[in-house]
Every structure is written in structure tokens, then in C-alpha cells.
């Protein structure tokens, strides 16, 4: 093989090796950066999950309280309507008795 061609071939090979090394370094750096970003995202996801869980508990408590309040209101309204109906019935009987 011609020494000049051989020298160019070796130079090209050295350049390819240098580029390959740079690519490997960049890949390692990118991987480390990705790992840091991924860990940050995991922390953010954990915080969101805790927030959702807390919110779900609050909604459950609110639902329970509202159901209880509705039951109490229904009971109070029923008692009031019963008392009013009884009073109205008593008044009507009294008026009918006056005739």
C-alpha cells in the first residue's frame, strides 16, 4: 500500500476514534443529565400523587359531611312538615267544628 494513502487512512482512523470518544462522552453526560431530570420528575410525581391522595380524602370527608347534613335537613324538614300538617289539621277541625 502507498505510504501516503496509508498515512491518510491512519489519520482518518484516528479522527474516527476521536469522534467516537466524543460521542461516548456526550452520551454519558446526556445519560447523567437524564438520570437527574428523571429523579426530579419522580419527586414531582410523588408530590402530585400525595396531593391527589390528600384531595381524595378531603373530598370523601366532604361527601360524608354533606350526606350527613342532608339527612339531618331531611329529618328536620319532615318533622317541621309533620308539625305543620298536624297544626293545620287541628285548625281545620276547629273551624269545621265552629260551623
Phi and psi restraints in degrees (range 20) as a CNS / XPLOR table:
assign (resid 1 and name C) (resid 2 and name N)
       (resid 2 and name CA) (resid 2 and name C) 1.0 -63.8 20.0 2
assign (resid 2 and name N) (resid 2 and name CA)
       (resid 2 and name C) (resid 3 and name N) 1.0 131.8 20.0 2
assign (resid 2 and name C) (resid 3 and name N)
       (resid 3 and name CA) (resid 3 and name C) 1.0 -59.8 20.0 2
assign (resid 3 and name N) (resid 3 and name CA)
       (resid 3 and name C) (resid 4 and name N) 1.0 -33.0 20.0 2
assign (resid 3 and name C) (resid 4 and name N)
       (resid 4 and name CA) (resid 4 and name C) 1.0 -67.9 20.0 2
assign (resid 4 and name N) (resid 4 and name CA)
       (resid 4 and name C) (resid 5 and name N) 1.0 -44.1 20.0 2
assign (resid 4 and name C) (resid 5 and name N)
       (resid 5 and name CA) (resid 5 and name C) 1.0 -65.1 20.0 2
assign (resid 5 and name N) (resid 5 and name CA)
       (resid 5 and name C) (resid 6 and name N) 1.0 -40.5 20.0 2
assign (resid 5 and name C) (resid 6 and name N)
       (resid 6 and name CA) (resid 6 and name C) 1.0 -61.5 20.0 2
assign (resid 6 and name N) (resid 6 and name CA)
       (resid 6 and name C) (resid 7 and name N) 1.0 -43.0 20.0 2
assign (resid 6 and name C) (resid 7 and name N)
       (resid 7 and name CA) (resid 7 and name C) 1.0 -63.7 20.0 2
assign (resid 7 and name N) (resid 7 and name CA)
       (resid 7 and name C) (resid 8 and name N) 1.0 -41.4 20.0 2
assign (resid 7 and name C) (resid 8 and name N)
       (resid 8 and name CA) (resid 8 and name C) 1.0 -65.7 20.0 2
assign (resid 8 and name N) (resid 8 and name CA)
       (resid 8 and name C) (resid 9 and name N) 1.0 -39.7 20.0 2
assign (resid 8 and name C) (resid 9 and name N)
       (resid 9 and name CA) (resid 9 and name C) 1.0 -61.9 20.0 2
assign (resid 9 and name N) (resid 9 and name CA)
       (resid 9 and name C) (resid 10 and name N) 1.0 -45.7 20.0 2
assign (resid 9 and name C) (resid 10 and name N)
       (resid 10 and name CA) (resid 10 and name C) 1.0 -64.9 20.0 2
assign (resid 10 and name N) (resid 10 and name CA)
       (resid 10 and name C) (resid 11 and name N) 1.0 -40.2 20.0 2
assign (resid 10 and name C) (resid 11 and name N)
       (resid 11 and name CA) (resid 11 and name C) 1.0 -63.2 20.0 2
assign (resid 11 and name N) (resid 11 and name CA)
       (resid 11 and name C) (resid 12 and name N) 1.0 -44.7 20.0 2
assign (resid 11 and name C) (resid 12 and name N)
       (resid 12 and name CA) (resid 12 and name C) 1.0 -60.6 20.0 2
assign (resid 12 and name N) (resid 12 and name CA)
       (resid 12 and name C) (resid 13 and name N) 1.0 -42.2 20.0 2
assign (resid 12 and name C) (resid 13 and name N)
       (resid 13 and name CA) (resid 13 and name C) 1.0 -62.9 20.0 2
assign (resid 13 and name N) (resid 13 and name CA)
       (resid 13 and name C) (resid 14 and name N) 1.0 -42.5 20.0 2
assign (resid 13 and name C) (resid 14 and name N)
       (resid 14 and name CA) (resid 14 and name C) 1.0 -62.6 20.0 2
assign (resid 14 and name N) (resid 14 and name CA)
       (resid 14 and name C) (resid 15 and name N) 1.0 -41.2 20.0 2
assign (resid 14 and name C) (resid 15 and name N)
       (resid 15 and name CA) (resid 15 and name C) 1.0 -64.6 20.0 2
assign (resid 15 and name N) (resid 15 and name CA)
       (resid 15 and name C) (resid 16 and name N) 1.0 -42.6 20.0 2
assign (resid 15 and name C) (resid 16 and name N)
       (resid 16 and name CA) (resid 16 and name C) 1.0 -61.0 20.0 2
assign (resid 16 and name N) (resid 16 and name CA)
       (resid 16 and name C) (resid 17 and name N) 1.0 -43.3 20.0 2
assign (resid 16 and name C) (resid 17 and name N)
       (resid 17 and name CA) (resid 17 and name C) 1.0 -61.8 20.0 2
assign (resid 17 and name N) (resid 17 and name CA)
       (resid 17 and name C) (resid 18 and name N) 1.0 -40.8 20.0 2
assign (resid 17 and name C) (resid 18 and name N)
       (resid 18 and name CA) (resid 18 and name C) 1.0 -65.9 20.0 2
assign (resid 18 and name N) (resid 18 and name CA)
       (resid 18 and name C) (resid 19 and name N) 1.0 -44.2 20.0 2
assign (resid 18 and name C) (resid 19 and name N)
       (resid 19 and name CA) (resid 19 and name C) 1.0 -64.2 20.0 2
assign (resid 19 and name N) (resid 19 and name CA)
       (resid 19 and name C) (resid 20 and name N) 1.0 -41.1 20.0 2
assign (resid 19 and name C) (resid 20 and name N)
       (resid 20 and name CA) (resid 20 and name C) 1.0 -60.9 20.0 2
assign (resid 20 and name N) (resid 20 and name CA)
       (resid 20 and name C) (resid 21 and name N) 1.0 -43.1 20.0 2
assign (resid 20 and name C) (resid 21 and name N)
       (resid 21 and name CA) (resid 21 and name C) 1.0 -63.4 20.0 2
assign (resid 21 and name N) (resid 21 and name CA)
       (resid 21 and name C) (resid 22 and name N) 1.0 -42.4 20.0 2
assign (resid 21 and name C) (resid 22 and name N)
       (resid 22 and name CA) (resid 22 and name C) 1.0 -63.2 20.0 2
assign (resid 22 and name N) (resid 22 and name CA)
       (resid 22 and name C) (resid 23 and name N) 1.0 -41.6 20.0 2
assign (resid 22 and name C) (resid 23 and name N)
       (resid 23 and name CA) (resid 23 and name C) 1.0 -62.5 20.0 2
assign (resid 23 and name N) (resid 23 and name CA)
       (resid 23 and name C) (resid 24 and name N) 1.0 -42.3 20.0 2
assign (resid 23 and name C) (resid 24 and name N)
       (resid 24 and name CA) (resid 24 and name C) 1.0 -63.7 20.0 2
assign (resid 24 and name N) (resid 24 and name CA)
       (resid 24 and name C) (resid 25 and name N) 1.0 -42.1 20.0 2
assign (resid 24 and name C) (resid 25 and name N)
       (resid 25 and name CA) (resid 25 and name C) 1.0 -63.3 20.0 2
assign (resid 25 and name N) (resid 25 and name CA)
       (resid 25 and name C) (resid 26 and name N) 1.0 -44.0 20.0 2
assign (resid 25 and name C) (resid 26 and name N)
       (resid 26 and name CA) (resid 26 and name C) 1.0 -63.2 20.0 2
assign (resid 26 and name N) (resid 26 and name CA)
       (resid 26 and name C) (resid 27 and name N) 1.0 -39.6 20.0 2
assign (resid 26 and name C) (resid 27 and name N)
       (resid 27 and name CA) (resid 27 and name C) 1.0 -64.4 20.0 2
assign (resid 27 and name N) (resid 27 and name CA)
       (resid 27 and name C) (resid 28 and name N) 1.0 -42.4 20.0 2
assign (resid 27 and name C) (resid 28 and name N)
       (resid 28 and name CA) (resid 28 and name C) 1.0 -64.6 20.0 2
assign (resid 28 and name N) (resid 28 and name CA)
       (resid 28 and name C) (resid 29 and name N) 1.0 -42.8 20.0 2
assign (resid 28 and name C) (resid 29 and name N)
       (resid 29 and name CA) (resid 29 and name C) 1.0 -64.2 20.0 2
assign (resid 29 and name N) (resid 29 and name CA)
       (resid 29 and name C) (resid 30 and name N) 1.0 -42.2 20.0 2
assign (resid 29 and name C) (resid 30 and name N)
       (resid 30 and name CA) (resid 30 and name C) 1.0 -62.7 20.0 2
assign (resid 30 and name N) (resid 30 and name CA)
       (resid 30 and name C) (resid 31 and name N) 1.0 -41.1 20.0 2
assign (resid 30 and name C) (resid 31 and name N)
       (resid 31 and name CA) (resid 31 and name C) 1.0 -63.2 20.0 2
assign (resid 31 and name N) (resid 31 and name CA)
       (resid 31 and name C) (resid 32 and name N) 1.0 -44.5 20.0 2
assign (resid 31 and name C) (resid 32 and name N)
       (resid 32 and name CA) (resid 32 and name C) 1.0 -62.4 20.0 2
assign (resid 32 and name N) (resid 32 and name CA)
       (resid 32 and name C) (resid 33 and name N) 1.0 -43.6 20.0 2
assign (resid 32 and name C) (resid 33 and name N)
       (resid 33 and name CA) (resid 33 and name C) 1.0 -61.8 20.0 2
assign (resid 33 and name N) (resid 33 and name CA)
       (resid 33 and name C) (resid 34 and name N) 1.0 -44.2 20.0 2
assign (resid 33 and name C) (resid 34 and name N)
       (resid 34 and name CA) (resid 34 and name C) 1.0 -60.7 20.0 2
assign (resid 34 and name N) (resid 34 and name CA)
       (resid 34 and name C) (resid 35 and name N) 1.0 -42.6 20.0 2
assign (resid 34 and name C) (resid 35 and name N)
       (resid 35 and name CA) (resid 35 and name C) 1.0 -61.2 20.0 2
assign (resid 35 and name N) (resid 35 and name CA)
       (resid 35 and name C) (resid 36 and name N) 1.0 -40.8 20.0 2
assign (resid 35 and name C) (resid 36 and name N)
       (resid 36 and name CA) (resid 36 and name C) 1.0 -64.9 20.0 2
assign (resid 36 and name N) (resid 36 and name CA)
       (resid 36 and name C) (resid 37 and name N) 1.0 -45.7 20.0 2
assign (resid 36 and name C) (resid 37 and name N)
       (resid 37 and name CA) (resid 37 and name C) 1.0 -63.3 20.0 2
assign (resid 37 and name N) (resid 37 and name CA)
       (resid 37 and name C) (resid 38 and name N) 1.0 -42.9 20.0 2
assign (resid 37 and name C) (resid 38 and name N)
       (resid 38 and name CA) (resid 38 and name C) 1.0 -62.7 20.0 2
assign (resid 38 and name N) (resid 38 and name CA)
       (resid 38 and name C) (resid 39 and name N) 1.0 -40.5 20.0 2
assign (resid 38 and name C) (resid 39 and name N)
       (resid 39 and name CA) (resid 39 and name C) 1.0 -64.8 20.0 2
assign (resid 39 and name N) (resid 39 and name CA)
       (resid 39 and name C) (resid 40 and name N) 1.0 -39.7 20.0 2
assign (resid 39 and name C) (resid 40 and name N)
       (resid 40 and name CA) (resid 40 and name C) 1.0 -62.1 20.0 2
assign (resid 40 and name N) (resid 40 and name CA)
       (resid 40 and name C) (resid 41 and name N) 1.0 -40.7 20.0 2
assign (resid 40 and name C) (resid 41 and name N)
       (resid 41 and name CA) (resid 41 and name C) 1.0 -66.2 20.0 2
assign (resid 41 and name N) (resid 41 and name CA)
       (resid 41 and name C) (resid 42 and name N) 1.0 -38.8 20.0 2
assign (resid 41 and name C) (resid 42 and name N)
       (resid 42 and name CA) (resid 42 and name C) 1.0 -59.7 20.0 2
assign (resid 42 and name N) (resid 42 and name CA)
       (resid 42 and name C) (resid 43 and name N) 1.0 -42.8 20.0 2
assign (resid 42 and name C) (resid 43 and name N)
       (resid 43 and name CA) (resid 43 and name C) 1.0 -62.9 20.0 2
assign (resid 43 and name N) (resid 43 and name CA)
       (resid 43 and name C) (resid 44 and name N) 1.0 -42.5 20.0 2
assign (resid 43 and name C) (resid 44 and name N)
       (resid 44 and name CA) (resid 44 and name C) 1.0 -63.3 20.0 2
assign (resid 44 and name N) (resid 44 and name CA)
       (resid 44 and name C) (resid 45 and name N) 1.0 -41.7 20.0 2
assign (resid 44 and name C) (resid 45 and name N)
       (resid 45 and name CA) (resid 45 and name C) 1.0 -64.0 20.0 2
assign (resid 45 and name N) (resid 45 and name CA)
       (resid 45 and name C) (resid 46 and name N) 1.0 -40.7 20.0 2
assign (resid 45 and name C) (resid 46 and name N)
       (resid 46 and name CA) (resid 46 and name C) 1.0 -60.6 20.0 2
assign (resid 46 and name N) (resid 46 and name CA)
       (resid 46 and name C) (resid 47 and name N) 1.0 -44.2 20.0 2
assign (resid 46 and name C) (resid 47 and name N)
       (resid 47 and name CA) (resid 47 and name C) 1.0 -62.1 20.0 2
assign (resid 47 and name N) (resid 47 and name CA)
       (resid 47 and name C) (resid 48 and name N) 1.0 -42.9 20.0 2
assign (resid 47 and name C) (resid 48 and name N)
       (resid 48 and name CA) (resid 48 and name C) 1.0 -63.8 20.0 2
assign (resid 48 and name N) (resid 48 and name CA)
       (resid 48 and name C) (resid 49 and name N) 1.0 -43.1 20.0 2
assign (resid 48 and name C) (resid 49 and name N)
       (resid 49 and name CA) (resid 49 and name C) 1.0 -61.8 20.0 2
assign (resid 49 and name N) (resid 49 and name CA)
       (resid 49 and name C) (resid 50 and name N) 1.0 -42.2 20.0 2
assign (resid 49 and name C) (resid 50 and name N)
       (resid 50 and name CA) (resid 50 and name C) 1.0 -64.3 20.0 2
assign (resid 50 and name N) (resid 50 and name CA)
       (resid 50 and name C) (resid 51 and name N) 1.0 -39.5 20.0 2
assign (resid 50 and name C) (resid 51 and name N)
       (resid 51 and name CA) (resid 51 and name C) 1.0 -64.2 20.0 2
assign (resid 51 and name N) (resid 51 and name CA)
       (resid 51 and name C) (resid 52 and name N) 1.0 -42.2 20.0 2
assign (resid 51 and name C) (resid 52 and name N)
       (resid 52 and name CA) (resid 52 and name C) 1.0 -64.4 20.0 2
assign (resid 52 and name N) (resid 52 and name CA)
       (resid 52 and name C) (resid 53 and name N) 1.0 -42.5 20.0 2
assign (resid 52 and name C) (resid 53 and name N)
       (resid 53 and name CA) (resid 53 and name C) 1.0 -62.2 20.0 2
assign (resid 53 and name N) (resid 53 and name CA)
       (resid 53 and name C) (resid 54 and name N) 1.0 -44.8 20.0 2
assign (resid 53 and name C) (resid 54 and name N)
       (resid 54 and name CA) (resid 54 and name C) 1.0 -62.8 20.0 2
assign (resid 54 and name N) (resid 54 and name CA)
       (resid 54 and name C) (resid 55 and name N) 1.0 -42.9 20.0 2
assign (resid 54 and name C) (resid 55 and name N)
       (resid 55 and name CA) (resid 55 and name C) 1.0 -64.2 20.0 2
assign (resid 55 and name N) (resid 55 and name CA)
       (resid 55 and name C) (resid 56 and name N) 1.0 -40.5 20.0 2
assign (resid 55 and name C) (resid 56 and name N)
       (resid 56 and name CA) (resid 56 and name C) 1.0 -61.8 20.0 2
assign (resid 56 and name N) (resid 56 and name CA)
       (resid 56 and name C) (resid 57 and name N) 1.0 -40.3 20.0 2
assign (resid 56 and name C) (resid 57 and name N)
       (resid 57 and name CA) (resid 57 and name C) 1.0 -64.2 20.0 2
assign (resid 57 and name N) (resid 57 and name CA)
       (resid 57 and name C) (resid 58 and name N) 1.0 -41.8 20.0 2
assign (resid 57 and name C) (resid 58 and name N)
       (resid 58 and name CA) (resid 58 and name C) 1.0 -64.2 20.0 2
assign (resid 58 and name N) (resid 58 and name CA)
       (resid 58 and name C) (resid 59 and name N) 1.0 -40.8 20.0 2
assign (resid 58 and name C) (resid 59 and name N)
       (resid 59 and name CA) (resid 59 and name C) 1.0 -64.2 20.0 2
assign (resid 59 and name N) (resid 59 and name CA)
       (resid 59 and name C) (resid 60 and name N) 1.0 -42.0 20.0 2
assign (resid 59 and name C) (resid 60 and name N)
       (resid 60 and name CA) (resid 60 and name C) 1.0 -61.2 20.0 2
assign (resid 60 and name N) (resid 60 and name CA)
       (resid 60 and name C) (resid 61 and name N) 1.0 -44.0 20.0 2
assign (resid 60 and name C) (resid 61 and name N)
       (resid 61 and name CA) (resid 61 and name C) 1.0 -63.8 20.0 2
assign (resid 61 and name N) (resid 61 and name CA)
       (resid 61 and name C) (resid 62 and name N) 1.0 -42.8 20.0 2
assign (resid 61 and name C) (resid 62 and name N)
       (resid 62 and name CA) (resid 62 and name C) 1.0 -61.9 20.0 2
assign (resid 62 and name N) (resid 62 and name CA)
       (resid 62 and name C) (resid 63 and name N) 1.0 -44.0 20.0 2
assign (resid 62 and name C) (resid 63 and name N)
       (resid 63 and name CA) (resid 63 and name C) 1.0 -60.3 20.0 2
assign (resid 63 and name N) (resid 63 and name CA)
       (resid 63 and name C) (resid 64 and name N) 1.0 -45.0 20.0 2
assign (resid 63 and name C) (resid 64 and name N)
       (resid 64 and name CA) (resid 64 and name C) 1.0 -60.6 20.0 2
assign (resid 64 and name N) (resid 64 and name CA)
       (resid 64 and name C) (resid 65 and name N) 1.0 -46.5 20.0 2
assign (resid 64 and name C) (resid 65 and name N)
       (resid 65 and name CA) (resid 65 and name C) 1.0 -63.6 20.0 2
assign (resid 65 and name N) (resid 65 and name CA)
       (resid 65 and name C) (resid 66 and name N) 1.0 -41.3 20.0 2
assign (resid 65 and name C) (resid 66 and name N)
       (resid 66 and name CA) (resid 66 and name C) 1.0 -65.2 20.0 2
assign (resid 66 and name N) (resid 66 and name CA)
       (resid 66 and name C) (resid 67 and name N) 1.0 -41.9 20.0 2
assign (resid 66 and name C) (resid 67 and name N)
       (resid 67 and name CA) (resid 67 and name C) 1.0 -61.3 20.0 2
assign (resid 67 and name N) (resid 67 and name CA)
       (resid 67 and name C) (resid 68 and name N) 1.0 -42.5 20.0 2
assign (resid 67 and name C) (resid 68 and name N)
       (resid 68 and name CA) (resid 68 and name C) 1.0 -64.2 20.0 2
assign (resid 68 and name N) (resid 68 and name CA)
       (resid 68 and name C) (resid 69 and name N) 1.0 -43.3 20.0 2
assign (resid 68 and name C) (resid 69 and name N)
       (resid 69 and name CA) (resid 69 and name C) 1.0 -64.6 20.0 2
assign (resid 69 and name N) (resid 69 and name CA)
       (resid 69 and name C) (resid 70 and name N) 1.0 -38.8 20.0 2
assign (resid 69 and name C) (resid 70 and name N)
       (resid 70 and name CA) (resid 70 and name C) 1.0 -63.1 20.0 2
assign (resid 70 and name N) (resid 70 and name CA)
       (resid 70 and name C) (resid 71 and name N) 1.0 -43.8 20.0 2
assign (resid 70 and name C) (resid 71 and name N)
       (resid 71 and name CA) (resid 71 and name C) 1.0 -60.4 20.0 2
assign (resid 71 and name N) (resid 71 and name CA)
       (resid 71 and name C) (resid 72 and name N) 1.0 -45.3 20.0 2
assign (resid 71 and name C) (resid 72 and name N)
       (resid 72 and name CA) (resid 72 and name C) 1.0 -64.0 20.0 2
assign (resid 72 and name N) (resid 72 and name CA)
       (resid 72 and name C) (resid 73 and name N) 1.0 -42.2 20.0 2
assign (resid 72 and name C) (resid 73 and name N)
       (resid 73 and name CA) (resid 73 and name C) 1.0 -64.7 20.0 2
assign (resid 73 and name N) (resid 73 and name CA)
       (resid 73 and name C) (resid 74 and name N) 1.0 -42.7 20.0 2
assign (resid 73 and name C) (resid 74 and name N)
       (resid 74 and name CA) (resid 74 and name C) 1.0 -60.5 20.0 2
assign (resid 74 and name N) (resid 74 and name CA)
       (resid 74 and name C) (resid 75 and name N) 1.0 -43.1 20.0 2
assign (resid 74 and name C) (resid 75 and name N)
       (resid 75 and name CA) (resid 75 and name C) 1.0 -64.0 20.0 2
assign (resid 75 and name N) (resid 75 and name CA)
       (resid 75 and name C) (resid 76 and name N) 1.0 -43.1 20.0 2
assign (resid 75 and name C) (resid 76 and name N)
       (resid 76 and name CA) (resid 76 and name C) 1.0 -64.5 20.0 2
assign (resid 76 and name N) (resid 76 and name CA)
       (resid 76 and name C) (resid 77 and name N) 1.0 -44.4 20.0 2
assign (resid 76 and name C) (resid 77 and name N)
       (resid 77 and name CA) (resid 77 and name C) 1.0 -64.7 20.0 2
assign (resid 77 and name N) (resid 77 and name CA)
       (resid 77 and name C) (resid 78 and name N) 1.0 -41.5 20.0 2
assign (resid 77 and name C) (resid 78 and name N)
       (resid 78 and name CA) (resid 78 and name C) 1.0 -62.4 20.0 2
assign (resid 78 and name N) (resid 78 and name CA)
       (resid 78 and name C) (resid 79 and name N) 1.0 -43.0 20.0 2
assign (resid 78 and name C) (resid 79 and name N)
       (resid 79 and name CA) (resid 79 and name C) 1.0 -64.5 20.0 2
assign (resid 79 and name N) (resid 79 and name CA)
       (resid 79 and name C) (resid 80 and name N) 1.0 -41.4 20.0 2
assign (resid 79 and name C) (resid 80 and name N)
       (resid 80 and name CA) (resid 80 and name C) 1.0 -65.0 20.0 2
assign (resid 80 and name N) (resid 80 and name CA)
       (resid 80 and name C) (resid 81 and name N) 1.0 -45.2 20.0 2
assign (resid 80 and name C) (resid 81 and name N)
       (resid 81 and name CA) (resid 81 and name C) 1.0 -63.6 20.0 2
assign (resid 81 and name N) (resid 81 and name CA)
       (resid 81 and name C) (resid 82 and name N) 1.0 -38.1 20.0 2
assign (resid 81 and name C) (resid 82 and name N)
       (resid 82 and name CA) (resid 82 and name C) 1.0 -63.9 20.0 2
assign (resid 82 and name N) (resid 82 and name CA)
       (resid 82 and name C) (resid 83 and name N) 1.0 -44.4 20.0 2
assign (resid 82 and name C) (resid 83 and name N)
       (resid 83 and name CA) (resid 83 and name C) 1.0 -64.7 20.0 2
assign (resid 83 and name N) (resid 83 and name CA)
       (resid 83 and name C) (resid 84 and name N) 1.0 -42.7 20.0 2
assign (resid 83 and name C) (resid 84 and name N)
       (resid 84 and name CA) (resid 84 and name C) 1.0 -65.0 20.0 2
assign (resid 84 and name N) (resid 84 and name CA)
       (resid 84 and name C) (resid 85 and name N) 1.0 -41.2 20.0 2
assign (resid 84 and name C) (resid 85 and name N)
       (resid 85 and name CA) (resid 85 and name C) 1.0 -64.0 20.0 2
assign (resid 85 and name N) (resid 85 and name CA)
       (resid 85 and name C) (resid 86 and name N) 1.0 -43.0 20.0 2
assign (resid 85 and name C) (resid 86 and name N)
       (resid 86 and name CA) (resid 86 and name C) 1.0 -62.8 20.0 2
assign (resid 86 and name N) (resid 86 and name CA)
       (resid 86 and name C) (resid 87 and name N) 1.0 -44.5 20.0 2
assign (resid 86 and name C) (resid 87 and name N)
       (resid 87 and name CA) (resid 87 and name C) 1.0 -64.7 20.0 2
assign (resid 87 and name N) (resid 87 and name CA)
       (resid 87 and name C) (resid 88 and name N) 1.0 -43.1 20.0 2
assign (resid 87 and name C) (resid 88 and name N)
       (resid 88 and name CA) (resid 88 and name C) 1.0 -63.1 20.0 2
assign (resid 88 and name N) (resid 88 and name CA)
       (resid 88 and name C) (resid 89 and name N) 1.0 -43.0 20.0 2
assign (resid 88 and name C) (resid 89 and name N)
       (resid 89 and name CA) (resid 89 and name C) 1.0 -62.1 20.0 2
assign (resid 89 and name N) (resid 89 and name CA)
       (resid 89 and name C) (resid 90 and name N) 1.0 -42.2 20.0 2
assign (resid 89 and name C) (resid 90 and name N)
       (resid 90 and name CA) (resid 90 and name C) 1.0 -62.5 20.0 2
assign (resid 90 and name N) (resid 90 and name CA)
       (resid 90 and name C) (resid 91 and name N) 1.0 -43.9 20.0 2
assign (resid 90 and name C) (resid 91 and name N)
       (resid 91 and name CA) (resid 91 and name C) 1.0 -65.0 20.0 2
assign (resid 91 and name N) (resid 91 and name CA)
       (resid 91 and name C) (resid 92 and name N) 1.0 -41.4 20.0 2
assign (resid 91 and name C) (resid 92 and name N)
       (resid 92 and name CA) (resid 92 and name C) 1.0 -64.2 20.0 2
assign (resid 92 and name N) (resid 92 and name CA)
       (resid 92 and name C) (resid 93 and name N) 1.0 -41.6 20.0 2
assign (resid 92 and name C) (resid 93 and name N)
       (resid 93 and name CA) (resid 93 and name C) 1.0 -63.8 20.0 2
assign (resid 93 and name N) (resid 93 and name CA)
       (resid 93 and name C) (resid 94 and name N) 1.0 -38.5 20.0 2
assign (resid 93 and name C) (resid 94 and name N)
       (resid 94 and name CA) (resid 94 and name C) 1.0 -63.5 20.0 2
assign (resid 94 and name N) (resid 94 and name CA)
       (resid 94 and name C) (resid 95 and name N) 1.0 -44.5 20.0 2
assign (resid 94 and name C) (resid 95 and name N)
       (resid 95 and name CA) (resid 95 and name C) 1.0 -65.3 20.0 2
assign (resid 95 and name N) (resid 95 and name CA)
       (resid 95 and name C) (resid 96 and name N) 1.0 -40.1 20.0 2
assign (resid 95 and name C) (resid 96 and name N)
       (resid 96 and name CA) (resid 96 and name C) 1.0 -67.2 20.0 2
assign (resid 96 and name N) (resid 96 and name CA)
       (resid 96 and name C) (resid 97 and name N) 1.0 -30.3 20.0 2
assign (resid 96 and name C) (resid 97 and name N)
       (resid 97 and name CA) (resid 97 and name C) 1.0 -72.6 20.0 2
assign (resid 97 and name N) (resid 97 and name CA)
       (resid 97 and name C) (resid 98 and name N) 1.0 -26.3 20.0 2
assign (resid 97 and name C) (resid 98 and name N)
       (resid 98 and name CA) (resid 98 and name C) 1.0 -72.6 20.0 2
assign (resid 98 and name N) (resid 98 and name CA)
       (resid 98 and name C) (resid 99 and name N) 1.0 -20.4 20.0 2
